């Protein structure tokens, strides 16, 4: 009897008793959007060379409800330091304040 007539399984090497390693999975941290946290959020206002002090002061008062004096102080801080925290609150509150500031294209960011 010739060996080339035997079924293929007889000529195949034995399968090793080794299980493949599971695929590597990178665990991503869940991003916190501030719904369940007590951590404060901040609206940062950046200086620009486009808006006048009066425009910035008016928009800060409209967005945050602060007094004119507080808005003037914030505007000067932004002008002299390049940026300033202009509002602190929940994420939702900061989002609303940022939306009002962006009505006149002020450059802002929310940080938590």
Phi and psi in degrees as a GROMACS rama.xvg file:
@    title "Ramachandran Plot"
@    xaxis  label "Phi"
@    yaxis  label "Psi"
@TYPE xy
-90.7825  149.063  UNK-2
-75.7782  -18.5912  UNK-3
-76.7355  -7.43562  UNK-4
-92.3767  -4.95881  UNK-5
-75.385  152.41  UNK-6
-61.0171  151.322  UNK-7
-58.6788  -37.255  UNK-8
-58.4148  -30.1978  UNK-9
-70.9524  -29.1439  UNK-10
-93.7813  -6.33628  UNK-11
-79.9945  144.328  UNK-12
-69.4938  153.988  UNK-13
-66.9603  141.036  UNK-14
-72.3339  133.433  UNK-15
-69.3812  150.869  UNK-16
-91.068  58.0899  UNK-17
-125.406  130.633  UNK-18
-90.8328  141.368  UNK-19
-65.9499  148.773  UNK-20
-68.931  144.114  UNK-21
-65.6607  151.914  UNK-22
-64.2309  147.404  UNK-23
-73.509  131.653  UNK-24
-121.574  125.644  UNK-25
-87.5197  124.274  UNK-26
-87.2632  127.054  UNK-27
-100.348  138.932  UNK-28
-72.4815  141.575  UNK-29
-73.6691  131.409  UNK-30
-77.8196  131.964  UNK-31
-91.3298  121.928  UNK-32
-100.038  10.9025  UNK-33
87.7125  6.31802  UNK-34
-69.8303  -36.1913  UNK-35
-116.087  22.5936  UNK-36
-118.467  150.406  UNK-37
-92.2295  -4.39618  UNK-38
-63.9678  137.034  UNK-39
-74.5679  154.146  UNK-40
-114.135  154.457  UNK-41
-131.196  143.636  UNK-42
-99.5262  122.383  UNK-43
-101.527  129.955  UNK-44
-109.371  129.599  UNK-45
-101.923  148.086  UNK-46
-69.7566  146.466  UNK-47
-143.685  167.894  UNK-48
-103.797  20.3918  UNK-49
-103.758  -44.4953  UNK-50
-92.0004  145.917  UNK-51
-80.5193  163.646  UNK-52
-58.6066  -41.5616  UNK-53
-61.7184  -40.3297  UNK-54
-63.1876  -45.8996  UNK-55
-65.7855  -45.0004  UNK-56
-59.7016  -47.367  UNK-57
-60.9059  -42.4167  UNK-58
-71.9022  -36.1342  UNK-59
-62.4056  -43.724  UNK-60
-62.2456  -43.1133  UNK-61
-64.9182  -42.8862  UNK-62
-75.2036  -39.2893  UNK-63
-108.189  -16.3387  UNK-64
77.4262  13.888  UNK-65
-76.8782  166.476  UNK-66
-75.2296  167.626  UNK-67
-62.1315  -41.7775  UNK-68
-61.5304  -42.3743  UNK-69
-65.0832  -41.5246  UNK-70
-64.3443  -39.249  UNK-71
-63.4272  -44.2441  UNK-72
-60.7391  -43.2069  UNK-73
-64.1924  -42.785  UNK-74
-62.0418  -40.747  UNK-75
-67.301  -38.0847  UNK-76
-63.1215  -45.4692  UNK-77
-59.5343  -45.1039  UNK-78
-63.0716  -44.8509  UNK-79
-81.6058  -31.4954  UNK-80
-106.725  -7.70224  UNK-81
91.7772  -19.4322  UNK-82
-169.202  164.412  UNK-83
-160.242  150.425  UNK-84
-75.0995  116.324  UNK-85
-105.812  -8.93543  UNK-86
-158.261  144.449  UNK-87
-130.443  133.849  UNK-88
179.37  -160.523  UNK-89
-71.698  165.872  UNK-90
-58.9248  -43.223  UNK-91
-63.0037  -42.6697  UNK-92
-62.9733  -44.4755  UNK-93
-62.529  -37.4178  UNK-94
-62.978  -41.3705  UNK-95
-64.7423  -45.7874  UNK-96
-60.3644  -45.3898  UNK-97
-59.9113  -40.5568  UNK-98
-60.4408  -40.7912  UNK-99
-68.5796  -42.7353  UNK-100
-62.5246  -34.6446  UNK-101
-76.2226  -9.68403  UNK-102
-57.6115  -30.8381  UNK-103
-111.417  22.957  UNK-104
63.9033  34.188  UNK-105
-70.7281  147.041  UNK-106
-90.2031  119.167  UNK-107
-134.435  168.679  UNK-108
-153.344  146.585  UNK-109
-104.725  130.248  UNK-110
-125.907  142.471  UNK-111
